[in-house]
Amino acid sequence: MKTLQKTDIRLTDALERQLLQEAIDSQQEYALDRAIKHLFQKVASFFKAPEGRVSQTVRTAH
């Protein structure tokens, strides 16, 4: 009976470690996704023309 109790505790500890690791991984993935999104937004804004220049270009084209 004691052996069964120890096994139950180990399974519980293992499950707790697994769940904790999954939570940490999920949090790191979220942070990485946000960092990548921010990077792409910076790159996109670099290639985006300023609003003033776009309207002037449109007027001179007509």
C-alpha positions in Angstrom: 0.0 0.0 0.0 2.9 2.4 0.8 4.4 1.8 -2.6 1.1 2.7 -4.3 0.9 6.0 -2.4 4.5 6.9 -3.4 3.7 6.1 -7.0 0.6 8.3 -6.8 2.7 11.2 -5.4 5.3 10.8 -8.1 2.6 10.8 -10.8 1.1 13.9 -9.3 4.5 15.6 -9.1 5.3 14.5 -12.7 1.9 15.9 -13.9 2.5 19.1 -12.0 5.9 19.5 -13.6 4.5 18.8 -17.0 1.7 21.3 -16.6 4.1 23.9 -15.3 6.5 23.3 -18.2 3.6 23.6 -20.7 2.5 26.9 -19.0 6.1 28.3 -19.3 6.4 27.2 -22.9 3.0 28.8 -23.7 4.1 32.1 -22.1 7.4 32.1 -24.0 5.6 31.4 -27.3 3.3 34.3 -26.6 6.2 36.6 -25.9 8.0 35.5 -29.0 4.8 35.9 -31.1 4.4 39.5 -29.8 8.1 40.3 -30.5 7.9 39.0 -34.1 4.6 40.9 -34.6 6.3 44.1 -33.4 9.3 43.5 -35.6 7.1 43.1 -38.7 5.2 46.2 -37.8 8.4 48.2 -37.6 9.6 46.8 -41.0 6.2 47.6 -42.6 6.2 51.1 -41.2 9.7 51.6 -42.7 8.4 50.8 -46.2 5.2 52.7 -45.8 5.2 56.1 -47.4 4.3 59.1 -45.2 0.7 60.4 -45.7 1.8 63.8 -46.9 4.0 62.4 -49.6 1.3 60.0 -50.8 -1.3 62.8 -51.2 1.1 65.0 -53.1 2.1 62.2 -55.4 -1.6 61.5 -56.2 -2.3 65.2 -57.0 0.7 65.5 -59.3 -0.3 62.3 -61.1 -3.7 63.8 -62.1 
